Amino acid sequence: MLNLWSLGHLLQWFIIGRFFLKSWPIFLLLSINWELLELILPYEFTIETPINKITDLIVNAIGFYLGNRLRKDKK
């Protein structure tokens, strides 16, 4: 499910992909592990349905992809 947090995910990974990180394997490692870490963190914002975790990963990938496509150092 998409929600306001989804916009945050999109913007966060867009900025990371645009300015800081080019590596897809590192992106996947960070993105997936964060979603797994949320399963054990004792905070209310980490309580999500499984479908929301999946959409978070999809939105993360879209943001990272768009950020990478707009990098200035891309040849």
The first five atom37 places (N, CA, C, CB, O) and aatype in JSON, in Angstrom:
{
  "aatype": [12, 10, 2, 10, 17, 15, 10, 7, 8, 10, 10, 5, 17, 13, 9, 9, 7, 1, 13, 13, 10, 11, 15, 17, 14, 9, 13, 10, 10, 10, 15, 9, 2, 17, 6, 10, 10, 6, 10, 9, 10, 14, 18, 6, 13, 16, 9, 6, 16, 14, 9, 2, 11, 9, 16, 3, 10, 9, 19, 2, 0, 9, 7, 13, 18, 10, 7, 2, 1, 10, 1, 11, 3, 11, 11],
  "atom_mask": [
    [1, 1, 1, 1, 1],
    [1, 1, 1, 1, 1],
    [1, 1, 1, 1, 1],
    [1, 1, 1, 1, 1],
    [1, 1, 1, 1, 1],
    [1, 1, 1, 1, 1],
    [1, 1, 1, 1, 1],
    [1, 1, 1, 0, 1],
    [1, 1, 1, 1, 1],
    [1, 1, 1, 1, 1],
    [1, 1, 1, 1, 1],
    [1, 1, 1, 1, 1],
    [1, 1, 1, 1, 1],
    [1, 1, 1, 1, 1],
    [1, 1, 1, 1, 1],
    [1, 1, 1, 1, 1],
    [1, 1, 1, 0, 1],
    [1, 1, 1, 1, 1],
    [1, 1, 1, 1, 1],
    [1, 1, 1, 1, 1],
    [1, 1, 1, 1, 1],
    [1, 1, 1, 1, 1],
    [1, 1, 1, 1, 1],
    [1, 1, 1, 1, 1],
    [1, 1, 1, 1, 1],
    [1, 1, 1, 1, 1],
    [1, 1, 1, 1, 1],
    [1, 1, 1, 1, 1],
    [1, 1, 1, 1, 1],
    [1, 1, 1, 1, 1],
    [1, 1, 1, 1, 1],
    [1, 1, 1, 1, 1],
    [1, 1, 1, 1, 1],
    [1, 1, 1, 1, 1],
    [1, 1, 1, 1, 1],
    [1, 1, 1, 1, 1],
    [1, 1, 1, 1, 1],
    [1, 1, 1, 1, 1],
    [1, 1, 1, 1, 1],
    [1, 1, 1, 1, 1],
    [1, 1, 1, 1, 1],
    [1, 1, 1, 1, 1],
    [1, 1, 1, 1, 1],
    [1, 1, 1, 1, 1],
    [1, 1, 1, 1, 1],
    [1, 1, 1, 1, 1],
    [1, 1, 1, 1, 1],
    [1, 1, 1, 1, 1],
    [1, 1, 1, 1, 1],
    [1, 1, 1, 1, 1],
    [1, 1, 1, 1, 1],
    [1, 1, 1, 1, 1],
    [1, 1, 1, 1, 1],
    [1, 1, 1, 1, 1],
    [1, 1, 1, 1, 1],
    [1, 1, 1, 1, 1],
    [1, 1, 1, 1, 1],
    [1, 1, 1, 1, 1],
    [1, 1, 1, 1, 1],
    [1, 1, 1, 1, 1],
    [1, 1, 1, 1, 1],
    [1, 1, 1, 1, 1],
    [1, 1, 1, 0, 1],
    [1, 1, 1, 1, 1],
    [1, 1, 1, 1, 1],
    [1, 1, 1, 1, 1],
    [1, 1, 1, 0, 1],
    [1, 1, 1, 1, 1],
    [1, 1, 1, 1, 1],
    [1, 1, 1, 1, 1],
    [1, 1, 1, 1, 1],
    [1, 1, 1, 1, 1],
    [1, 1, 1, 1, 1],
    [1, 1, 1, 1, 1],
    [1, 1, 1, 1, 1]
  ],
  "atom_positions": [
    [[0.83, -1.18, 0.0], [0.0, 0.0, 0.0], [0.88, 1.24, 0.0], [-0.95, 0.0, 1.21], [1.89, 1.31, 0.7]],
    [[0.49, 2.19, -0.77], [1.2, 3.46, -0.8], [0.6, 4.39, 0.25], [1.13, 4.1, -2.21], [-0.61, 4.43, 0.44]],
    [[1.48, 5.12, 0.91], [1.05, 6.08, 1.93], [2.06, 7.22, 1.97], [0.91, 5.39, 3.33], [2.93, 7.32, 1.1]],
    [[1.94, 8.08, 2.96], [2.86, 9.21, 3.06], [4.3, 8.75, 3.26], [2.44, 10.12, 4.19], [5.23, 9.4, 2.79]],
    [[4.49, 7.64, 3.97], [5.83, 7.1, 4.16], [6.45, 6.71, 2.81], [5.79, 5.88, 5.1], [7.66, 6.79, 2.65]],
    [[5.62, 6.3, 1.87], [6.12, 5.92, 0.54], [6.8, 7.1, -0.14], [4.97, 5.4, -0.34], [7.84, 6.93, -0.79]],
    [[6.22, 8.27, 0.0], [6.84, 9.47, -0.58], [8.2, 9.72, 0.06], [5.92, 10.7, -0.39], [9.15, 10.09, -0.62]],
    [[8.28, 9.52, 1.37], [9.56, 9.66, 2.06], [10.59, 8.68, 1.55], [0.0, 0.0, 0.0], [11.75, 9.03, 1.36]],
    [[10.18, 7.43, 1.34], [11.07, 6.41, 0.8], [11.56, 6.82, -0.6], [10.36, 5.04, 0.74], [12.75, 6.73, -0.9]],
    [[10.64, 7.27, -1.43], [10.98, 7.67, -2.79], [12.01, 8.8, -2.78], [9.72, 8.1, -3.56], [13.02, 8.73, -3.47]],
    [[11.74, 9.83, -2.01], [12.66, 10.98, -1.96], [14.01, 10.6, -1.36], [12.04, 12.11, -1.13], [15.06, 11.02, -1.86]],
    [[13.99, 9.8, -0.3], [15.24, 9.38, 0.33], [16.13, 8.63, -0.65], [14.95, 8.5, 1.55], [17.31, 8.96, -0.79]],
    [[15.58, 7.64, -1.32], [16.4, 6.83, -2.23], [16.72, 7.57, -3.51], [15.69, 5.54, -2.55], [17.74, 7.29, -4.14]],
    [[15.87, 8.52, -3.92], [16.21, 9.37, -5.06], [17.47, 10.17, -4.74], [15.03, 10.3, -5.42], [18.4, 10.23, -5.54]],
    [[17.49, 10.8, -3.57], [18.65, 11.61, -3.17], [19.89, 10.74, -3.03], [18.36, 12.34, -1.84], [20.97, 11.13, -3.48]],
    [[19.75, 9.59, -2.42], [20.9, 8.69, -2.26], [21.42, 8.26, -3.63], [20.53, 7.44, -1.41], [22.63, 8.26, -3.87]],
    [[20.51, 7.88, -4.53], [20.91, 7.46, -5.87], [21.48, 8.59, -6.71], [0.0, 0.0, 0.0], [22.36, 8.38, -7.54]],
    [[20.98, 9.78, -6.49], [21.4, 10.94, -7.29], [22.77, 11.46, -6.87], [20.38, 12.06, -7.16], [23.58, 11.83, -7.72]],
    [[23.02, 11.48, -5.56], [24.23, 12.15, -5.07], [25.27, 11.24, -4.4], [23.82, 13.19, -4.12], [26.44, 11.62, -4.33]],
    [[24.88, 10.07, -3.92], [25.8, 9.33, -3.07], [26.17, 7.93, -3.53], [25.22, 9.24, -1.75], [27.31, 7.51, -3.33]],
    [[25.27, 7.21, -4.13], [25.48, 5.78, -4.35], [25.07, 5.37, -5.76], [24.69, 4.96, -3.32], [24.0, 5.74, -6.24]],
    [[25.93, 4.61, -6.41], [25.62, 4.1, -7.75], [25.39, 2.6, -7.76], [26.74, 4.44, -8.7], [24.8, 2.08, -8.71]],
    [[25.83, 1.9, -6.75], [25.84, 0.44, -6.74], [24.47, -0.16, -6.4], [26.88, -0.05, -5.74], [23.93, 0.06, -5.31]],
    [[23.93, -0.93, -7.34], [22.68, -1.63, -7.09], [22.81, -2.7, -6.02], [22.17, -2.25, -8.37], [21.91, -2.81, -5.18]],
    [[23.88, -3.48, -5.99], [23.99, -4.48, -4.91], [24.01, -3.84, -3.52], [25.26, -5.3, -5.1], [23.39, -4.37, -2.59]],
    [[24.7, -2.72, -3.36], [24.72, -2.05, -2.06], [23.35, -1.48, -1.74], [25.79, -0.94, -2.03], [22.89, -1.56, -0.61]],
    [[22.69, -0.9, -2.74], [21.32, -0.41, -2.55], [20.42, -1.53, -2.05], [20.77, 0.18, -3.86], [19.69, -1.36, -1.08]],
    [[20.47, -2.68, -2.73], [19.61, -3.8, -2.34], [19.92, -4.27, -0.93], [19.77, -4.95, -3.32], [19.0, -4.56, -0.15]],
    [[21.19, -4.36, -0.6], [21.59, -4.77, 0.74], [21.02, -3.81, 1.79], [23.12, -4.82, 0.85], [20.43, -4.26, 2.78]],
    [[21.19, -2.52, 1.58], [20.69, -1.53, 2.55], [19.17, -1.52, 2.62], [21.2, -0.14, 2.18], [18.59, -1.51, 3.71]],
    [[18.53, -1.52, 1.49], [17.08, -1.4, 1.43], [16.4, -2.62, 2.06], [16.63, -1.22, -0.01], [15.5, -2.48, 2.89]],
    [[16.81, -3.8, 1.66], [16.19, -5.02, 2.19], [16.5, -5.19, 3.67], [16.68, -6.25, 1.41], [15.61, -5.55, 4.45]],
    [[17.73, -4.94, 4.06], [18.08, -5.1, 5.47], [17.35, -4.1, 6.35], [19.57, -4.95, 5.67], [17.0, -4.42, 7.49]],
    [[17.11, -2.88, 5.86], [16.34, -1.93, 6.66], [14.93, -2.46, 6.88], [16.3, -0.54, 5.98], [14.41, -2.39, 7.99]],
    [[14.3, -2.97, 5.83], [12.94, -3.51, 5.98], [12.93, -4.69, 6.95], [12.37, -3.93, 4.61], [11.98, -4.85, 7.72]],
    [[13.97, -5.52, 6.92], [14.05, -6.63, 7.88], [14.28, -6.11, 9.3], [15.19, -7.59, 7.48], [13.7, -6.64, 10.25]],
    [[15.11, -5.1, 9.44], [15.36, -4.52, 10.76], [14.08, -3.95, 11.36], [16.43, -3.43, 10.67], [13.87, -4.03, 12.57]],
    [[13.23, -3.39, 10.52], [11.96, -2.84, 11.01], [11.09, -3.91, 11.67], [11.2, -2.19, 9.87], [10.23, -3.58, 12.49]],
    [[11.3, -5.16, 11.31], [10.51, -6.24, 11.91], [10.8, -6.41, 13.4], [10.79, -7.56, 11.2], [9.94, -6.89, 14.15]],
    [[11.98, -6.01, 13.85], [12.34, -6.2, 15.25], [12.45, -4.9, 16.05], [13.63, -6.94, 15.34], [12.57, -4.93, 17.27]],
    [[12.42, -3.76, 15.37], [12.5, -2.48, 16.09], [11.2, -2.24, 16.86], [12.77, -1.31, 15.1], [10.11, -2.48, 16.33]],
    [[11.3, -1.77, 18.09], [10.1, -1.6, 18.93], [9.43, -0.23, 18.79], [10.47, -1.83, 20.38], [9.05, 0.37, 19.8]],
    [[9.28, 0.27, 17.59], [8.67, 1.58, 17.38], [7.4, 1.43, 16.56], [9.66, 2.53, 16.67], [7.28, 0.54, 15.71]],
    [[6.45, 2.3, 16.83], [5.16, 2.21, 16.15], [5.27, 2.39, 14.63], [4.21, 3.24, 16.71], [4.55, 1.74, 13.88]],
    [[6.18, 3.27, 14.18], [6.3, 3.52, 12.73], [6.81, 2.3, 11.97], [7.23, 4.69, 12.49], [6.71, 2.26, 10.74]],
    [[7.34, 1.3, 12.67], [7.88, 0.12, 11.98], [6.84, -0.98, 11.81], [9.07, -0.43, 12.74], [7.11, -1.99, 11.17]],
    [[5.66, -0.79, 12.38], [4.61, -1.81, 12.26], [3.9, -1.63, 10.92], [3.58, -1.71, 13.45], [3.23, -0.63, 10.68]],
    [[4.08, -2.62, 10.05], [3.51, -2.54, 8.7], [3.01, -3.92, 8.29], [4.56, -2.02, 7.68], [3.4, -4.94, 8.85]],
    [[2.13, -3.92, 7.31], [1.68, -5.18, 6.74], [2.75, -5.7, 5.78], [0.31, -5.01, 6.02], [3.57, -4.93, 5.29]],
    [[2.73, -6.99, 5.5], [3.7, -7.53, 4.53], [3.62, -6.86, 3.16], [3.5, -9.02, 4.37], [4.64, -6.63, 2.52]],
    [[2.41, -6.54, 2.7], [2.28, -5.89, 1.39], [2.9, -4.5, 1.43], [0.79, -5.8, 0.98], [3.44, -4.04, 0.42]],
    [[2.84, -3.82, 2.57], [3.46, -2.51, 2.68], [4.98, -2.61, 2.63], [3.02, -1.82, 3.97], [5.63, -1.75, 2.05]],
    [[5.54, -3.66, 3.21], [6.99, -3.88, 3.14], [7.41, -4.07, 1.68], [7.41, -5.11, 4.0], [8.43, -3.54, 1.24]],
    [[6.62, -4.83, 0.93], [6.93, -5.07, -0.48], [6.83, -3.78, -1.28], [5.97, -6.14, -1.07], [7.7, -3.49, -2.1]],
    [[5.78, -3.0, -1.04], [5.65, -1.74, -1.79], [6.76, -0.77, -1.4], [4.28, -1.1, -1.54], [7.21, 0.02, -2.23]],
    [[7.21, -0.81, -0.13], [8.35, 0.02, 0.26], [9.58, -0.32, -0.58], [8.67, -0.16, 1.76], [10.28, 0.57, -1.05]],
    [[9.84, -1.6, -0.76], [11.0, -2.03, -1.55], [10.87, -1.59, -3.01], [11.17, -3.55, -1.48], [11.85, -1.18, -3.63]],
    [[9.66, -1.67, -3.54], [9.43, -1.25, -4.93], [9.63, 0.26, -5.07], [8.0, -1.64, -5.39], [10.28, 0.72, -6.0]],
    [[9.08, 1.03, -4.13], [9.23, 2.49, -4.16], [10.69, 2.86, -3.97], [8.36, 3.16, -3.07], [11.19, 3.78, -4.62]],
    [[11.39, 2.16, -3.08], [12.83, 2.4, -2.89], [13.57, 2.23, -4.21], [13.41, 1.44, -1.81], [14.39, 3.07, -4.59]],
    [[13.28, 1.14, -4.91], [13.96, 0.85, -6.18], [13.64, 1.91, -7.23], [13.56, -0.55, -6.7], [14.53, 2.32, -7.98]],
    [[12.41, 2.36, -7.29], [12.04, 3.41, -8.25], [12.8, 4.69, -7.94], [10.51, 3.67, -8.22], [13.35, 5.32, -8.84]],
    [[12.84, 5.08, -6.67], [13.56, 6.29, -6.28], [15.05, 6.18, -6.6], [0.0, 0.0, 0.0], [15.64, 7.12, -7.12]],
    [[15.65, 5.04, -6.28], [17.07, 4.84, -6.54], [17.35, 4.85, -8.04], [17.54, 3.54, -5.92], [18.34, 5.45, -8.48]],
    [[16.51, 4.2, -8.81], [16.66, 4.17, -10.26], [16.6, 5.59, -10.84], [15.56, 3.28, -10.9], [17.46, 5.97, -11.64]],
    [[15.59, 6.35, -10.44], [15.45, 7.71, -10.96], [16.63, 8.58, -10.56], [14.15, 8.34, -10.47], [17.14, 9.37, -11.36]],
    [[17.07, 8.44, -9.32], [18.23, 9.2, -8.87], [19.47, 8.87, -9.66], [0.0, 0.0, 0.0], [20.24, 9.76, -10.03]],
    [[19.68, 7.58, -9.92], [20.85, 7.16, -10.71], [20.76, 7.66, -12.14], [20.97, 5.63, -10.7], [21.78, 8.03, -12.72]],
    [[19.58, 7.68, -12.7], [19.41, 8.15, -14.09], [19.75, 9.63, -14.24], [17.97, 7.9, -14.55], [20.13, 10.08, -15.32]],
    [[19.61, 10.39, -13.16], [19.85, 11.83, -13.23], [21.18, 12.25, -12.62], [18.74, 12.56, -12.53], [21.39, 13.43, -12.34]],
    [[22.08, 11.31, -12.42], [23.41, 11.64, -11.86], [24.17, 12.53, -12.84], [24.23, 10.35, -11.56], [24.1, 12.34, -14.05]],
    [[24.91, 13.5, -12.3], [25.73, 14.38, -13.15], [26.96, 13.67, -13.66], [26.15, 15.62, -12.38], [27.43, 13.98, -14.76]],
    [[27.51, 12.71, -12.9], [28.74, 12.04, -13.31], [28.49, 10.86, -14.24], [29.48, 11.58, -12.1], [29.42, 10.14, -14.59]],
    [[27.23, 10.68, -14.65], [26.92, 9.58, -15.56], [27.45, 9.89, -16.94], [25.4, 9.34, -15.62], [27.35, 11.02, -17.42]],
    [[28.01, 8.9, -17.57], [28.6, 9.1, -18.89], [27.67, 8.62, -19.97], [29.93, 8.4, -19.0], [28.0, 8.71, -21.16]]
  ]
}
